[in-house]
Every structure is written in C-alpha cells, then in structure tokens.
Amino acid sequence: MIPKTVFNQPSFLTNNFDEPVLYAPARVNQYSPSNILQIVTAFTDCERISTHMIALSDGMKCNQFVKGLKVEIILGMTKSSLSAKKHEDICRLIDVINSSSGMPELSCRYICNGPEVHSKVYVWSYPDKGLLIPTTAYSGSLNYTMNAFYKRRENVSMCNSLDAFYYFQELLPDTIDCLDTNVPSMLKNVINNAPSAVEAVEAYETDYNDYDRVIPVGTINVSLLKADGSDTGYGSGVNWGIRKNGTKRDFNQAYIPYNTQDKVYGFFPDRQTPNDLNCPIFRVITKDFGSFHMRMAQAGNKALECAENNSIIGLWLRRKLGIPSGAMITKQMLVNYGRTYVTFRKYPDNTYLLDF
C-alpha cells in the first residue's frame, strides 16, 4: 500500500516545532490522521514527555485529536548519557501515564546492543489491516527534550516517512523496554551512573533549591480541609479516590480543594476564553517528590488537580504523613503532622514550589 501523505506541513523547521512535529498529524481535520508516533532520540527528559502527553490527552478529550494515541520512544544515548536516576524517573512517569484514564499509551525502549544512536527521528503512522502505514516524518537535530524544543537552535526537515518507519523498526532488535525486569541486571552495561555523563539533568533536581533562594512574586496557603474546616471529606479532596459507593478507583487519587476563602484570583493561570476546555497547566516542584503539573479544575475552579494523574498528589501527601498508600487521610492526621494546608510559592516564569 502506498502511504498517504499529510499535506500542508512545513518541510523545514528552525523553530515552533511543537505543532507540526508533535501534534498536527494526529488532528482529526487532517487528510489522513495518524494515531501512532514513533520517536528516535539521543536524549529525553520527563518534562518534555509529560507536557506532550498532557496536551495529547486534552486534545483527545475535546475531539481535536484522533482517539487511541500511542507514543513509542527509542532512547539512543543510554550507555554514556543515561543516569540510574533518570531511568527511575522515566519508569515512574510511564507507570503514571499508562495508569491514567484518557492518556496516550506510552513506551520507552533503550538502545542496549551495538553502537549508541544519536539520531533524531519522528514518524507518524496509522494502523490498517494489521499493518502500520507511515504518513509523516521529520529528522534533524531536534532531541525530544525541553531544551531542544524551546531553548536551543535546532532544525528538522520532512523526510521520507517509509524510510523513517523502517529505520525505527531496524533499531528495535537492539533495544530493551525500560520497564523490562531484565533492565536492573543490565544497568552497568546500559546505564552510565556518572552524573557528568548526563546530557540534561532533570530540572527539579536542582530547581527546588534554585527557586527557594529567590523571593517569590506571591505565596498562598491552601487548606486541605472542606470549606467549613470540619474534616477532609470522603470521596472528595485529598480522599477523592475513596468512595463509599464502592466505585473502583485508585485510593491515592486526590485533589487539593481550592475553596473561596483561600482563593487569590490570578495566582494560578485561568482559561484564556470561557470556551477553553481546561485551565492551562503549570509546573510544580516539590523538595522531596520531584516535579509534576497541576491546573485549576471543576466548576468554579474549586479544585487543584495533577494533570498527569491525580494519584500523584495523594501519594505525595500520604508519604509525607507517613501513612500507607491508599489510606484515608483525616483532619486529625493533618493536625498531628502540624499542618492542615499546603503552601504554593509562585515565580515570574509561572513555576510554583509546593510545600507541605
């Protein structure tokens, strides 16, 4: 079968990579929308993966993108430039994404045999009668990282989608799934633990301390209790995943209630127009639980939710409280801990520190 072509895409890009490379081929208004993106990249980072997955998920929910999106990554510079810490972060993020309803299906494979791979290739395909039909592909200097997409001078050009598809397939025999149980025994052969070898350290590893030294533009405390302050609630707030009616949910699912008495209008990014499906995401950094993305949600923006997966908030709070995963959080537990609220500190670039 001759691959169909996605028309009206720029053939050479030196900036504004997001739309044509990461999103346009999946839009429902394309001549032949694709739902599988295969990426070969020398380096990656969790911030790039996470923001991309959130945007794809939002697009599927509002019918801008085709359903059933799938992203497959081959990470090429693993032997000399992937730390054990980054490996753990990638695995944790994939678990979070794949356990969250409405997110694209995500996988990451490491080059573990033969020479390292420094290529950067993005190829979109769609399934047809059991075969993948490639439609659109780009290659160039563009790593699947935040630095490459937003901070550095890079370029990508449209290339033959069939050639790019076969290139991805040819690399697969030399890879191992990052979640494979054999990876730990291969760490010394696949992953270099020297921090100096890491191409791009995950931002939060240094960012919390960097931001903590700077005076924020604003600080607010947000209560974890119900609006009347009586308790934490059941099936809502920090116990959102624990339902009396027996609805099956991850018990760690939670959101931070954003009640009227705590609200500071304009502190968190709001919808730009009333027709926007969601509020914009913002990056949150914790001192001891990494970084993730949040946004205001629900009617009247009365909740602060984690965009990747709401279980992140619940798990973080339970670890801080020293209680088991999925356990009910009570007001008395918070009182015993010494705080019934969390603190957000806002910085000029719309990054927030979150403390509890």
N, C-alpha and C positions, 0 to 999 in steps of 0.2 A: 504494500500500500504506500502511495506517495504521501509523505507528511504534508498536512495542511499548514499554511503559513498565517501567522498573526500579522495583520497589516498595520500600517501607521505607527510603527515603533521606530524610534531613532536608531540609526545604525552605528553611531559613535558617540560616546558619552564621556564628558570630563567632570561632570557634577550632576546633582539631582538624580542620583542613581535609584532611589527607592521605588518610585512608581514603575518605570519600565522594567527594571530587573526583578523586583520582588513582588509586584502586585498586578500589573496590567494584564499579563497573560491569563490570570485567574478571574478577571472580571466577566460578569455574565453577558456584557454587551460586546464581547469580542467575537470575531468571526468563528473561532474555534476555541472556546475557553478550556484551559488546562487545569488540572487539579493536583498534579504531582510536580514538585520542584526538587531537582537533584542538584546538590552543590558540591563542588570540589574546591576546597580552600586550604591554604597553607596554615592559617591561624583563624581562631574564632574567639568570641567571648560571650559570656552568659547574658550580658546586657543586650547585645545585638540579637541573640536568639530570642530572648524573652520579649522584647518590644516588637519584633517581627511576628511572633506567634500571637500576641495580643491583638495586633492590627488585623491579622488574617481571621482570627476568631470573630472580632467585631464585624468584619465585612461579610462573613458567612451568616451571622445572625440577622443582618439587615438586608440580605439577599443582593449584596453588591458583588460577592464572590461566589463561585460555584461551591457546592457542598462537598464534603469528604476530602478536604485538602490534606495533603501529605507532604512533609518536607524530609528529605534524606540528605544527610551531610557526610562527606568523607573528609576527615581532617588529616592533612598530609604531613605536617612537620612535627610528628609526635615524638620521634626518637631524640631530637635535640632541643625541642622547644615546648614540651608539654609537661607541666609540673604535676605531681601527685595531687596537689590541692586543686588545681584546675580540673583535673579528671574527676575528682569527687564532686566539684560544683556542677559540672556538666551532667553527670549521672543524676544528681539530686534534681536538677532542673527538668530533665527529661521525665523523671518519675512524676514530678508535679504536673507538667503539661499533659502527659498521657493519662493521668488520673482525673483530669478536669474536664467536665462535660462541655462540649462545644469548641474545644481547642483542636487545631490540626493534629494529625498523628505525626510524631516526631521521632527521628532516629539519628544516631551519630555513630560512625564507624571510624576506627583508627587505622592508618597505614601501619602494619606491623611486620611486613616482609618486603625485602628489596629496598631500593633507594627511596629516600623521602620524596614527597611530592610537594612542589612549590607552586603548582598551577592554581588558577582561579577560574572556575567554570560554573555557569548557572544554566541549567537546561530544564525547560518546562515540557511536560508530556500529558497525554490523556490516555486512558485505557480503552481499547477497542478489541472485542472478541479475544480477550486474554493476552493481548499484546499492548505494549506501551508505544504510543505514536508521538514522537517528539515534534514540537511545534515552533519553539522559540528558544534561542540560546545566546548567551553572551560569554565572552572570555576577555581577559586583560589582566590588569594589576590589582583588581578590586577584591581584597580579602573580605570574608564575611565577619567583619569586626566594626565596632563603632568608629574607631579611628579612621578606617579606610572609607567608610560611607560619609563621614561628616567633618573630618579634620585634615586629611591629607589630600595631596593632589594625585588623583588616580584616573585611570581611564578603562573603559570596557567597550568592546565592539561587538556587534551582532556577528555570529558565526554560524556555520552550517549546523543545524540542530541535530541532524542524524549523526554527524561526526562527533559532536559533543556528547550525545547519548551513548555512543559506542565507547567513547573514552571513559566515561563514568563506569560502564559495565566492565571494561578491561581492568580497572583498578580493584574491583570488588574482591577478586580472589586473594589479594594481598592485604585485606583488611580484617579487622575483628570488631564486632559490635562492642561499644563501650560498656554495655551492661552485661556482657558475657561473663559467666562465672570464672572463665579462664584468665580474664584480664589481670586479676591480682597476682597470679603466678608469673605473668609476663611483664609486670611493671618495670623491672630492671632492664628489660630488653626494649620495651616500647616507650616508657616514660622516663625522661631525664629529670631527676629531682633537684638539680641545681637551680636556684631561683634566678641566677644570672642568665640562664638559658631561655627563660620565658619571654616570648615576643611581646606580650601585652598582659601585665598583671591585672587581674580582676580589680575594677576600680575601687570597690568597697574595702579592699584590703588595706588601702592607705587613706581612702576618702573620709572615713569617720573622724579620724584624728585631725586630718587637714581642715575639715569644716568646723570641728569642735574648737579650733583655735581662732575662728573668725566670729565676729559679732553677727548674729542673725538679723534679718530685717524684721522678723516677728517671731513670737513664741506664744503658743496657746496650750492649755491643759484641756484634755477631752475626757470626760467621765466614762468609765466602763459600766456604769450602773444605768438602770432605767431612768427615765426623765424625773420620776418622783424620788429617786435616790434610795428606794426601799431595798432593792436587790439587783441581781444581774439579769434576771429574766430566764425564761425557759423557752427554747425554740426560737430565740432571737438574740441579738447582740453577741456576746462572747460565747454563748451556748446555742448559736443558731443551728448547729448540726444535730443537736439533741432534741428529738421530737417526742412528745407524749403520745402522739397517734401512731407511733411505730414506723413512720416514714423512714426508709433506709437512706441514711446519709453518712458521710464521714463525720464522726462525732467531733473532730477537730475544727470543722467548718465554723467560721466566726466572722463577725464584722464589728467595727468599733462604732457604737451609736454616736451620732452627731446631733445631739439634741439642741433645741433652740437656745437654752441658757449658755451653751458652750460656743455657739456659732460666732465666728468672726467673718463677715461677708467679704469675699475677695481673698481670703487667706489661702484657700485651695482653688485650683483652676475650675471654672464652671463652663457649661456649654456655651459655645460662641453664638449659637442661634437656638431658639426654642425647639426647632425641628431636629437637632442633633440627638442621635440615639443614646449616646453616652457622654458623660463628662470626660475631659481629657485625663490621661494617666499622668501621674507624677512619680518621680523616683524617691524612694525612702531608703535610708541607710540606718541600720542598727549597729550597735557596738559589738554584738556577740552572735548575730544571726544573719549576717550578710545583708544584701540589699534585695528589694523587690519593688513592685509598682502598685500603687493604690489609686483610687479615684472616688469621688463622691457618687453615691448611687441611691436608688429607691426614690419614692415620691418625696418631693421637697428636699432632696439631697440629705436625707436624715441618716445615712449610713456611710461609713468609710470602709470600702472593700478592697481586698487584694485582687488585682486584675489577673494574675496568673492562676491562682487557686486560693479560695478563701480558707483552706485548711492551714495555710502558712501562718496567718495571724493567730489562729487558735493554738497551733503547735508551739509557736514562739511564746505566747503567754503562759501556756502550761509548763513549758520548760523553765521559764523564769520563776513560776510559783513552786516548782518542784513537785508537781503532781503528775500522775500517769497520763499518757496520751489518751485523749478522748474523755477524760474525767470531767464531771460537772464543775464549773467554776462558780463559787458562791461569793457573796459580799464579804463574808467573814474571812475567807481565804485572802481576799484583797486587803482587808483591814490588817490581818496578821502579817502580810507581806510589807505593809507600810504605805501602800498607795492604792487608791481606787480609781486612778486616772492614768492616762499616758500623756506624754509631752511631745509636741511637734515643734521643731525649730526650722524656720523657713529661711532660705538663702536666695540671693538675687537670681541665680540660674534656675529657680524652681526645683531645687533639690531640697529634701527635708531630712533632718535627723529625727529618729523616733526613739524615745526612751521610756522605759518602764521600771 
